[in-house]
């Protein structure tokens, strides 16, 4: 939803200077202590960034240390079999991230001798690295003052600098990135990024912002204009028996993960559905094809052939 007006001004110090001072002070008192913060190990930072994409912090905290113990360096990760990486990724969800991470490690080791890129555009040339991740890595690894915009920062900036009508409204992406580049406190870009992420994750939340506890509520442009958004009717995902196909994809990976040998397609079906039968074959074949296209599984033979076997890639 577009904003109602341009970013408003306040008297005295600019809004951004007041906001940065208050938010950084709040972060010093209330910032979350996370194992990937305030470190300079590029490998540990990269693993955290990939894990945190589309995954809650609490889940990453449960699995982060174990993954690093299993693959302590880029070379250890690159030299592992892809199936080992997928197995170690258990519990994270979105297993294709494990595949992309493995490919990234191999490219960094094979093509760059384990050296990380220094610049944002170099990062974005690597597999699985988008705009946000490239910016976040340069800020976290090298402490550069660069703009970073994730879902939390987008929400905080939209509400703070523009008048949002509802809690689900955000300003245009290009406007947010342009603003983010202008308001970085000099030489404090890393802490500024972490502070904004924490504010968005714990106070300026998507559905129920805790404005009474927000350090910048008195200068927030949306404080008096924003109302709760109406619940959105989400499009129904493709499903079987009311369970989304993405859940079955995960169950297929888990089934193969725990099997000591490749499985016939007809062996996989009954492990997913107690009533598995001929009417489900096309559905199962499409799920396996999708996993194969994503690089998560490999198939020996044609899927229509009863003797076709499937295993983790």
LUMVEXDO-658893 format. One record per atom (N, C-alpha, C): x, y, z; residue in one letter. Coordinates in steps of 0.001 Angstrom, whole numbers, padded with zeros to 6 digits, always signed. Last residue first. Layout:
% LUMVEXDO-658893
XYZA
...
END
This chain:
% LUMVEXDO-658893
+020360-036319-003159X
+021383-035971-004147X
+022743-035837-003491X
+018774-039158-001771X
+019218-037790-001623X
+020343-037521-002604X
+017031-041219-004210X
+017893-041039-003056X
+018243-039549-002935X
+014980-043606-005852X
+015191-042207-005449X
+016112-042182-004224X
+014413-045616-008757X
+014863-045465-007377X
+015223-043996-007092X
+012100-047405-010732X
+012868-046194-010509X
+013191-046035-009032X
+010440-049511-011261X
+011759-049834-010705X
+012621-048603-010454X
+008177-048489-012456X
+008061-048987-011087X
+009411-049281-010432X
+008546-045559-014305X
+008958-046951-014230X
+008882-047418-012758X
+008131-042919-014103X
+006962-043739-014446X
+007268-045222-014351X
+010665-041923-013668X
+009747-041991-012529X
+008504-042827-012827X
+013385-043727-015033X
+012222-042880-015272X
+011220-043039-014141X
+016545-043874-013233X
+015482-044384-014075X
+014369-043371-014253X
+017139-042548-010239X
+017724-043522-011154X
+016587-044143-011951X
+017276-039287-009097X
+016399-040388-009504X
+017147-041274-010493X
+018087-037348-006243X
+018446-037861-007565X
+017609-039099-007834X
+017122-034328-004556X
+017129-035783-004710X
+017631-036130-006104X
+017656-031605-004710X
+017608-032251-003401X
+017649-033765-003488X
+017493-029998-006951X
+018788-030565-006595X
+018828-031280-005270X
+015119-029170-007903X
+015752-028307-006911X
+017100-028848-006445X
+014421-031322-009472X
+014742-030061-010138X
+015453-029090-009199X
+013808-033130-007405X
+014940-033392-008304X
+015372-032118-009012X
+011538-031978-006345X
+012723-032131-005501X
+013977-032381-006341X
+009863-032237-008595X
+010203-030918-008064X
+011441-030962-007186X
+009700-035009-008808X
+010281-034231-009907X
+010707-032847-009417X
+008335-035561-006452X
+009720-036029-006605X
+010421-035284-007732X
+005863-034366-007046X
+006630-033940-005870X
+008099-034332-006022X
+005106-035841-009285X
+005357-034408-009420X
+006151-033868-008236X
+004735-038374-008155X
+005758-038188-009175X
+006104-036705-009339X
+002555-037909-006474X
+003855-038234-005894X
+004966-037998-006903X
+000547-037433-008453X
+000848-036438-007418X
+002237-036673-006833X
+000521-039881-009776X
+000902-038660-010498X
+001301-037566-009524X
-000350-041604-007685X
+000958-041768-008324X
+001419-040507-009037X
-002795-041689-006488X
-001822-040751-005942X
-000503-040745-006704X
-004306-043676-007540X
-004752-042308-007810X
-003753-041251-007309X
-003159-046016-006565X
-002895-045631-007951X
-003253-044175-008225X
-002432-045068-003142X
-002864-045981-004195X
-002592-045402-005563X
-002311-044686+000359X
-001655-044492-000936X
-002091-045557-001936X
-003323-044368+002875X
-004235-044863+001839X
-003629-044739+000443X
-001248-043256+004347X
-001709-044612+004691X
-002589-045220+003609X
+001332-041531+002809X
-000122-041639+002903X
-000524-043066+003254X
+004096-041837+003118X
+003504-040507+003186X
+002008-040570+003465X
+004647-044428+002828X
+005226-043786+004000X
+004709-042360+004169X
+003526-045106+000389X
+002847-045552+001616X
+003416-044933+002890X
+005559-043767-001383X
+004155-043395-001278X
+003487-043826+000012X
+008011-045138-001296X
+007880-043820-000670X
+006422-043480-000412X
+007784-047407-002752X
+008053-047548-001321X
+007865-046229-000582X
+007459-046569-005327X
+006294-047181-004687X
+006525-047446-003198X
+010050-045732-005875X
+008987-044740-005751X
+007791-045336-005027X
+012512-047346-003871X
+011624-047350-005018X
+010530-046304-004794X
+015318-045734-002379X
+013986-046315-002280X
+013291-046308-003630X
+018756-046357-001443X
+017735-045723-002286X
+016411-046464-002192X
+019393-047008+002095X
+019598-047277+000667X
+018537-046533-000139X
+018745-046374+004664X
+020143-046727+004397X
+020439-046949+002923X
+016748-043536+005357X
+016837-044829+004679X
+018295-045161+004367X
+016549-041019+006333X
+016632-042103+007323X
+016732-043482+006693X
+016346-039465+004043X
+017420-039187+004990X
+017643-040359+005948X
+013996-040275+002909X
+015249-040657+002255X
+016437-040466+003191X
+012257-039089+004769X
+012199-040531+004510X
+013489-041022+003881X
+012936-036399+004488X
+013181-037067+005766X
+013165-038588+005598X
+012061-035947+001858X
+013479-035768+002188X
+013806-036499+003481X
+009337-036420+002297X
+010086-037263+001352X
+011575-037174+001659X
+008734-034382+004046X
+008618-035761+004521X
+009344-036729+003586X
+009043-032131+002446X
+009924-032321+003584X
+009906-033744+004096X
+006900-032627+000713X
+008268-032555+000190X
+009277-032794+001312X
+004773-032400+002482X
+005092-033723+001929X
+006487-033744+001320X
+004903-029660+002866X
+005104-030550+004013X
+005465-031942+003528X
+004295-028695+000372X
+005635-028425+000886X
+005934-029306+002103X
+001596-029361+000040X
+002609-030182-000629X
+004020-029931-000107X
-000342-029173+003076X
+000335-028556+001926X
+001419-029463+001346X
-003096-031209+003756X
-001720-030924+004148X
-000978-030360+002934X
-005583-032047+002874X
-005505-030811+003645X
-004108-030437+004107X
-005084-034251+001294X
-005712-034467+002599X
-005576-033238+003492X
-002707-032322-000205X
-003303-033654-000223X
-003820-033913+001187X
-002406-029199-002045X
-002343-030051-000861X
-002933-031425-001151X
-001325-025990-002981X
-001635-027358-003415X
-001440-028313-002245X
-002603-023441-000768X
-001484-024151-001387X
-001975-025488-001926X
-004923-020885-001234X
-004700-022255-000796X
-003528-022879-001538X
-004080-017591-000419X
-004374-018577-001460X
-004040-019964-000943X
-005467-016085+002519X
-004324-016575+001740X
-004777-017608+000706X
-007051-013350+003351X
-007378-014694+002903X
-006258-015181+001996X
-005890-011452+006050X
-005813-011705+004609X
-006180-013154+004320X
-007546-009471+008443X
-006911-010753+008099X
-006989-011004+006605X
-006881-005964+008259X
-007835-007071+008227X
-007117-008361+007875X
-004554-004318+010432X
-004979-004773+009101X
-006007-005880+009235X
-005030-001746+012790X
-004785-003164+012530X
-005325-003549+011157X
-003813+001513+011764X
-004778+000628+012412X
-004462-000816+012039X
-002057+004544+011973X
-002034+003119+011635X
-003066+002342+012456X
-001890+007154+012803X
-002631+006869+011571X
-002837+005379+011318X
-000266+007623+014933X
-001670+008016+015067X
-002508+007651+013852X
+002218+006562+014103X
+001694+006257+015430X
+000205+006550+015550X
+003604+007036+011814X
+002404+006199+011706X
+001698+005981+013036X
+005868+008489+012408X
+004878+009098+011518X
+003566+008326+011488X
+007222+008754+015593X
+006799+007829+014546X
+005675+008449+013714X
+008121+010038+017785X
+008431+010674+016497X
+007999+009798+015324X
+007330+008460+019886X
+006928+009872+019913X
+007241+010593+018608X
+008506+005961+019434X
+007062+006121+019223X
+006656+007595+019143X
+011075+005067+019714X
+010839+006175+018779X
+009351+006418+018538X
+011151+002938+021459X
+011958+004118+021783X
+011725+005301+020857X
+008173+001329+022461X
+009067+001677+021357X
+009847+002944+021674X
+006209+000577+024132X
+007569+000244+024545X
+008601+000675+023508X
+003853+001253+022910X
+004123+001821+024223X
+005524+001564+024716X
+003772-000338+020638X
+004156+001065+020497X
+004493+001708+021836X
+004207-003109+019659X
+004149-002683+021059X
+004613-001227+021135X
+002217-004405+016999X
+003335-003577+017461X
+003116-003079+018881X
+001120-007020+015857X
+000768-006372+017126X
+001935-005547+017645X
+002072-007771+013288X
+000642-007775+013589X
+000271-006971+014830X
+004903-007239+013099X
+004000-007124+011951X
+002542-006947+012369X
+006479-005120+015614X
+006159-006382+014956X
+005071-006210+013903X
+008409-003479+017034X
+007623-003019+015880X
+007243-004221+015020X
+009609-005375+018922X
+008741-004257+019303X
+007816-003843+018156X
+011056-007541+017778X
+010539-007644+019142X
+009547-006555+019537X
+011808-007092+015149X
+011466-008455+015557X
+010771-008517+016902X
+012433-004382+014975X
+011349-004920+014164X
+010885-006288+014619X
+014583-004292+016765X
+013397-003468+017010X
+012205-004007+016232X
+016400-006007+015508X
+015835-006367+016802X
+014578-005571+017107X
+016944-004548+013170X
+016392-005890+013076X
+015734-006299+014384X
+018074-002233+014280X
+016819-002145+013528X
+016150-003513+013402X
+020409-003330+015415X
+019412-002664+016257X
+018060-002591+015555X
+021826-004268+013206X
+021367-005210+014219X
+020269-004596+015088X
+022295-001800+011852X
+021563-002891+011203X
+020995-003850+012245X
+023797-000476+013821X
+022540+000102+013341X
+021681-000975+012680X
+026081-002005+013979X
+025179-001971+015134X
+023818-001406+014745X
+027069-001446+011335X
+026802-002812+011793X
+025825-002818+012959X
+027373+001364+011150X
+026432+000658+010283X
+026083-000732+010784X
+028868+003262+012310X
+028076+002424+013207X
+027065+001600+012425X
+030087+005141+010754X
+030933+004135+011387X
+030168+003245+012376X
+027288+007240+011019X
+028651+007069+010508X
+029459+006127+011396X
+024144+005766+010710X
+025055+006531+011577X
+026503+006225+011199X
+022353+005948+007749X
+023277+005109+008505X
+024137+005993+009410X
+020548+007216+006066X
+020390+007410+007512X
+021327+006543+008353X
+020802+006658+003356X
+021017+008031+003809X
+021114+008159+005328X
+020155+004060+002845X
+021517+004486+002514X
+021838+005857+003093X
+017465+004030+003517X
+018409+003270+004345X
+019844+003697+004091X
+016348+005459+001377X
+016385+006050+002709X
+017425+005363+003587X
+016681+003538-000641X
+017288+004870-000780X
+017400+005556+000579X
+015187+001408+000363X
+016629+001239+000160X
+017325+002603+000046X
+012626+002627+000337X
+013216+002162+001595X
+014730+002019+001450X
+012181+003123-002356X
+012230+004239-001425X
+012914+003839-000121X
+012103+000503-003358X
+013157+001421-003792X
+013306+002611-002865X
+009757-000488-002118X
+011068-001046-001805X
+012196-000096-002184X
+007305+001682-000732X
+007914+001032-001889X
+009367+000651-001583X
+006210+000941+002653X
+006573+001853+001574X
+007234+001071+000443X
+003534-001169+003781X
+004947-000780+003744X
+005176+000142+002555X
+000909-002400+005870X
+001372-001505+004805X
+002866-001253+004927X
-000181-003778+007945X
+000430-004579+006878X
+000990-003724+005743X
-001343-001919+009616X
-000133-002606+010079X
+000538-003433+008996X
-002316+001003+007688X
-002575-000262+008376X
-001262-000961+008716X
-001308+003455+006753X
-002703+003348+007180X
-002951+002124+008049X
+001677+005186+007526X
+001038+003970+007065X
-000390+003901+007601X
+003603+007774+006736X
+002343+007507+007425X
+001667+006292+006815X
+007144+007243+007121X
+005974+007524+006309X
+004714+007199+007107X
+009008+006646+009104X
+009253+007797+008235X
+008089+008151+007313X
+008022+004457+010619X
+008678+005582+011273X
+008730+006820+010392X
+006952+002608+008803X
+006104+003194+009844X
+006715+004466+010437X
+009168+002049+007178X
+007891+002462+006595X
+007037+003184+007625X
+011130+001208+009021X
+011313+002448+008268X
+009986+002953+007690X
+009941-001220+009946X
+010281-000136+010870X
+010397+001189+010126X
+009708-002728+007531X
+008515-002388+008321X
+008799-001206+009255X
+012379-002981+006747X
+011388-002384+005843X
+010160-001918+006620X
+013421-004365+008918X
+013853-002989+008678X
+012874-002275+007752X
+012106-006857+008565X
+011930-006068+009782X
+012299-004608+009576X
+012945-007741+006060X
+011524-007527+006280X
+011281-006679+007520X
+015916-005757+005403X
+015201-007028+005473X
+013747-006723+005795X
+018331-003897+004069X
+016881-003866+004240X
+016352-005287+004235X
+021123-001911+004551X
+020609-003279+004613X
+019121-003185+004869X
+023726+000174+003290X
+022319-000041+003638X
+021964-001518+003617X
+026939+000230+004906X
+026124-000017+003723X
+024670-000201+004141X
+029765+000692+006171X
+028506+001414+006326X
+027715+001308+005022X
+031404-002419+006887X
+031166-001278+006013X
+029842-000604+006381X
+032311-004636+008252X
+031827-003490+009026X
+031716-002235+008159X
+032873-007009+007024X
+033854-005937+006878X
+033488-004668+007644X
+030774-008725+007834X
+032150-009232+007735X
+033163-008089+007769X
+028434-007137+007901X
+028790-007983+009033X
+030257-008404+009016X
+028401-005763+005418X
+028320-005012+006676X
+028838-005855+007836X
+028557-007899+003664X
+029595-006871+003614X
+029587-006044+004899X
+026198-009275+004391X
+027506-009901+004570X
+028631-008866+004558X
+024156-007494+003676X
+024311-007890+005076X
+025683-008495+005331X
+024492-007362+000875X
+024681-006164+001701X
+024949-006548+003156X
+023905-010049+000204X
+025183-009440-000173X
+025480-008216+000693X
+021280-010327+001170X
+022359-011129+001756X
+023719-010530+001436X
+019842-008477-000507X
+019891-008329+000952X
+021091-009059+001536X
+020376-009551-003136X
+020736-008179-002750X
+020862-008038-001248X
+021493-013004-002866X
+020706-011917-003412X
+021142-010569-002852X
+023068-015909-003531X
+023278-014642-002824X
+022518-013527-003531X
+022982-018267-005004X
+022167-018167-003798X
+022320-016874-003018X
+026266-018087-006333X
+024962-018769-006280X
+024267-018592-004936X
+027611-014745-006912X
+027717-016102-006392X
+026339-016751-006268X
+027258-012148-007530X
+027576-013036-008647X
+027624-014501-008215X
+027000-010833-005187X
+025774-011122-005921X
+026011-011974-007158X
+029654-010400-004423X
+028833-011364-003686X
+027623-011788-004514X
+030331-008360-006202X
+030999-009653-006298X
+030196-010737-005575X
+028773-006259-005282X
+028494-006800-006612X
+029171-008147-006826X
+029975-005797-002742X
+028596-006273-002853X
+028333-006902-004208X
+033363-006941-002193X
+032372-005956-002608X
+031009-006603-002862X
+035002-009014-001543X
+035074-007789-000723X
+033930-006846-001008X
+034491-012568-001271X
+034445-011299-002010X
+034503-010115-001050X
+036790-014706+000495X
+035464-014113+000320X
+035544-012851-000530X
+038685-017534-000411X
+038654-016101-000109X
+037276-015528-000405X
+038868-020166-001243X
+038331-019895+000088X
+038269-018435+000469X
+039671-020052-003871X
+040607-020558-002865X
+040170-020200-001447X
+037809-019489-005753X
+038393-018337-005062X
+039367-018742-003955X
+036914-021861-006855X
+037192-020744-007746X
+037934-019592-007073X
+036713-023713-004728X
+037282-024114-006021X
+037721-022933-006873X
+035599-022230-002577X
+036835-022989-002410X
+037496-023270-003755X
+033334-021036-003662X
+034288-020209-002933X
+035646-020923-002797X
+032048-023296-004725X
+032543-022258-005628X
+033579-021380-004932X
+031431-024706-002385X
+032295-025319-003391X
+032864-024259-004331X
+029707-022895-001123X
+030977-023260-000488X
+031946-023854-001510X
+027573-022910-002977X
+028310-021680-002707X
+029668-021987-002094X
+026670-025523-002752X
+027212-025060-004032X
+028048-023803-003846X
+025763-025417-000098X
+026832-026348-000474X
+027481-025913-001787X
+023725-023528-000351X
+024863-023253+000526X
+026044-024149+000175X
+021944-024888-002013X
+022597-023665-002499X
+023822-023312-001662X
+021222-026992-000272X
+021839-027287-001570X
+022584-026055-002088X
+020051-025580+001785X
+021242-026386+002068X
+021984-026710+000778X
+017861-024528+000474X
+018894-023610+000953X
+020188-024360+001265X
+016254-026675+000068X
+017006-026203-001097X
+018042-025142-000704X
+014861-027071+002423X
+016111-027804+002223X
+016905-027351+001004X
+013017-025691+004237X
+013528-025134+002980X
+014882-025761+002646X
+014117-026642+007611X
+013138-026379+006571X
+013794-025776+005336X
+015663-027335+009773X
+015693-025946+009329X
+014556-025629+008372X
+015577-030031+010261X
+014930-029149+011218X
+014879-027709+010804X
+018648-030877+008799X
+017382-031351+009342X
+016842-030400+010412X
+021094-030412+007798X
+020159-029284+007749X
+018817-029652+008393X
+022399-032779+007671X
+022746-031892+008781X
+021796-030704+008882X
+021280-033699+005244X
+020999-034409+006494X
+021272-033506+007693X
+022447-031894+003479X
+020991-031913+003629X
+020594-032619+004920X
+025115-032654+003759X
+024709-031300+004125X
+023200-031238+004345X
+025058-035235+002777X
+025470-035011+004160X
+025008-033634+004644X
+024360-034803+000109X
+023404-035505+000973X
+023759-035324+002447X
+026692-033655-000875X
+025497-032829-000742X
+024481-033484+000191X
+029646-034473+000947X
+028628-034816-000042X
+027391-033965+000203X
+032218-032021+001645X
+031179-032973+002052X
+030287-033326+000874X
+033834-029991+000801X
+034285-031355+000530X
+033256-032410+000934X
+032551-027694+001701X
+032683-027914+000261X
+033052-029355-000062X
+032819-027934+004492X
+031493-027939+003875X
+031585-028277+002391X
+035581-027787+004760X
+034865-028956+005275X
+033485-029062+004644X
+036047-025264+003666X
+036588-026452+003006X
+035898-027721+003482X
+034783-023562+005502X
+034325-023610+004112X
+034795-024888+003431X
+034427-025376+008647X
+035083-024450+007729X
+034452-024543+006345X
+032986-027251+010162X
+033573-026088+010835X
+034203-025045+009912X
+030429-029084+010160X
+031166-028471+009045X
+031813-027180+009559X
+029659-029884+012733X
+029763-030884+011664X
+030585-030359+010501X
+029666-027480+014077X
+030516-028561+014582X
+030729-029616+013505X
+027774-026083+012623X
+029169-025627+012596X
+030118-026703+013116X
+025511-027544+013342X
+025917-027498+011939X
+027381-027076+011836X
+025398-027028+016096X
+025591-028390+015613X
+026055-028434+014171X
+024900-024257+016175X
+026154-024792+016720X
+026436-026195+016202X
+022288-024104+014896X
+023478-023391+014399X
+024777-024042+014882X
+020002-025114+016030X
+020718-025934+015057X
+022071-025358+014623X
+018774-023351+017765X
+018819-024771+018144X
+019772-025573+017255X
+018872-020929+016415X
+019668-021094+017628X
+019797-022563+018024X
+016935-021348+014450X
+018342-021289+014058X
+019244-021502+015278X
+014659-021168+016038X
+014976-022433+015368X
+016449-022464+014958X
+014765-018496+016872X
+014794-019579+017865X
+015142-020927+017238X
+014509-017009+014481X
+015776-017025+015206X
+015844-018204+016172X
+012801-018569+011732X
+012804-017836+012987X
+014126-018033+013735X
+013519-018155+008285X
+013478-019045+009446X
+013587-018216+010723X
+014108-016720+006002X
+012802-017380+006091X
+012677-018340+007284X
+017424-016852+006755X
+016512-016507+005667X
+015252-017359+005764X
+019104-017911+008620X
+018073-016979+009089X
+017093-016582+007999X
+020945-019445+007151X
+019973-020106+008020X
+018816-019180+008394X
+022455-017436+005913X
+021683-018369+005093X
+020616-019056+005938X
+023569-016159+008175X
+022731-015402+007236X
+021872-016339+006391X
+025057-018247+009374X
+023923-017648+010072X
+023001-016921+009106X
+027012-018678+007419X
+026092-019759+007777X
+024865-019186+008466X
+028325-016151+007496X
+027632-016597+006292X
+026615-017695+006614X
+029445-016180+010073X
+028481-015141+009700X
+027661-015580+008492X
+031210-018300+009885X
+030110-018375+010852X
+029026-017341+010542X
+032952-017240+007899X
+032218-018484+007680X
+031011-018572+008607X
+034092-014907+009007X
+033225-014828+007827X
+032372-016076+007621X
+034254-013851+012198X
+034512-015067+011424X
+033576-015099+010218X
+033813-011853+013948X
+034396-011464+012668X
+034722-012667+011799X
+030983-010949+016010X
+032098-011818+015672X
+032642-011379+014313X
+028583-009752+016682X
+029828-009220+017237X
+030984-010202+017099X
+026565-012703+016369X
+026737-011258+016462X
+028087-010905+017087X
+026042-015335+016478X
+026640-014860+015229X
+026831-013339+015236X
+024757-015834+018899X
+026131-016323+018707X
+026800-015839+017435X
+023154-013039+020432X
+023093-014126+019462X
+024517-014540+019094X
+021248-011259+022518X
+022586-011846+022444X
+022514-013097+021574X
+019288-008475+021508X
+019409-009920+021744X
+020863-010359+021642X
+019158-005323+023225X
+019506-006137+022063X
+019683-007605+022421X
+018652-003580+025310X
+017694-004657+025066X
+018042-005562+023886X
+020677-001658+025542X
+020043-002205+026747X
+019264-003488+026471X
+021453-001041+023002X
+022501-001295+023991X
+021931-001938+025245X
+018988-000447+021840X
+019664-001701+021497X
+020750-002041+022514X
+018504+002121+022857X
+017604+001006+023210X
+018287-000331+022961X
+020546+003458+021539X
+020540+003425+023001X
+019646+002291+023503X
+019727+003128+018918X
+021000+002550+019344X
+021094+002473+020861X
+017323+004570+019022X
+017299+003134+018713X
+018603+002474+019147X
+018149+007202+019592X
+017257+006483+020508X
+017298+004977+020275X
+019826+007811+017408X
+020301+007958+018779X
+019457+007119+019742X
+018141+007368+015230X
+019336+006551+015395X
+019858+006628+016822X
+016105+009334+015663X
+015786+007905+015646X
+017026+007063+015899X
+017520+011720+015432X
+016828+011413+016682X
+016571+009913+016771X
+018359+011420+012792X
+019341+011541+013858X
+018726+011234+015213X
+015922+011276+011386X
+016838+010143+011351X
+017868+010220+012468X
+014728+013777+011858X
+014095+012561+012360X
+015086+011401+012409X
+017168+016228+012822X
+016366+015526+011830X
+015796+014262+012442X
+016757+018429+015628X
+017494+017395+014913X
+016595+016728+013905X
+014216+020811+015148X
+015460+020448+015810X
+016240+019461+014977X
+011111+019291+014098X
+011960+020427+014424X
+013219+019950+015126X
+010753+016899+011466X
+010502+017341+012822X
+011454+018473+013124X
+009027+016004+008418X
+010174+016522+009138X
+009776+016844+010567X
+007783+012985+006810X
+007618+014288+007447X
+008886+014704+008183X
+008115+011533+003660X
+008592+011490+005036X
+008484+012860+005689X
+004984+012180+001901X
+006428+012055+001959X
+006864+011989+003410X
+002003+010214+002542X
+002741+011443+002313X
+004226+011143+002251X
+000870+007726+002657X
-000038+008859+002538X
+000702+010155+002225X
+002329+005062+000649X
+002282+005932+001808X
+001315+007073+001566X
+000623+002239-000849X
+001470+003414-000888X
+001332+004242+000377X
+000852-001189+000000X
+000000+000000+000000X
+000885+001236+000000X
END
